[in-house]
């Protein structure tokens, strides 16, 4: 019995669901040369991952002991397939499959589940708005590698959604968030508040390979500022650099 | 007699009008710490400027012996004031004044001419589409400094147009240029041509101070690609880095 005709693979980095997953998550992340290239990576990657584990554990502890990303992704997935079934009966039933990069469920899990459900048409749908080799690129590469490993390389007819940096819904949501922030200011001062857009940074080596990420982040900022239509000064900065290589600035 | 009521100061870098102006132009450019900060600048700036002079002279020689930028700016200025006189009779007559940063006419020339013409309202109008501290910022600072030097600090009521990175006319012109380029390809291959957007680079130190230039360049690229509405792959790169500091990449 076919349980789904069209499968949507929701690709993302993922996050540790509980504190025991923090170290394996960081180990996998710092081993991925598509996200960061370190000198002596086989040694330096695990060193940085293990050294950061206690700090990252404390941060996850402070937000309830784990990343909420799986729950959020599943909630979005349920809403998405319900909407797709309504909008496109010809390709229904739709089903979503989560493919995280560094924690379970991974690409293999998504592919095997799609196969078991009888999916014929599959959409690789990145959950990263902007394309980067280190995020969507790494997820797509892993998805194709996993398809080979599982023997499912020819099992699906694929489409790819690899970026949506200025999608109407994304820009509207971002603008609402900024507006909520501005509303916390006294109306007399509100227009003078500086809006700081803080995107995750990338190592300069990734930028110098020609990554489209900063271009697309910049386009999104412009769209949000236009939609907001306030005179506030604003700035795009980059955060969360780590390790001994130079990252894209300005640093948040 | 008032010859002009509203003055529009067209600010730009400028370029040497003839080969004799190449060395003084480069000397001024490499002395400006708002455009580039070099170690031992007082010594290294002139050194780089003088070493580059013969090469830059040859390049200007090959395009007719000088930069066409003054002629182009004056042609645009004439068209602009004609249009402004028609669109806004209340602020007419309008007159344009060129203020280059490193060659004449400079800010002093523009300010003195405006004063002589009886201008009351002035618009500092950058000719750089995207804002950068190193271009528009440097020009604005120089304009205010020149106003002090000439004793004309309180002579005009100022407005500022400091950026227009996604202005409709700018995006339309850029898109037309890309389209003309694509039309040179065989229709069978056209959609596979890679569109390389090449913007002038900036030293990373300028970027790390929080310059808005890359964000605005990225926004313009997105707008051109959307307007073009072709499936061509595209890439934003940065060109013309010079000197011993690291610049924003990827390098064209």
Interface residues (C-beta under 8 A of the other chain):
Chain A: X165 X166 X204 X207 X208 X209 X210 X211 X212 X214 X215 X216 X217 X218 X219 X221 X222 X223 X226 X235 X236 X237 X246 X248 X249 X250 X251
Chain B: X165 X166 X204 X207 X208 X209 X210 X211 X212 X214 X215 X216 X217 X218 X219 X221 X222 X223 X226 X235 X236 X237 X246 X248 X249 X250 X251
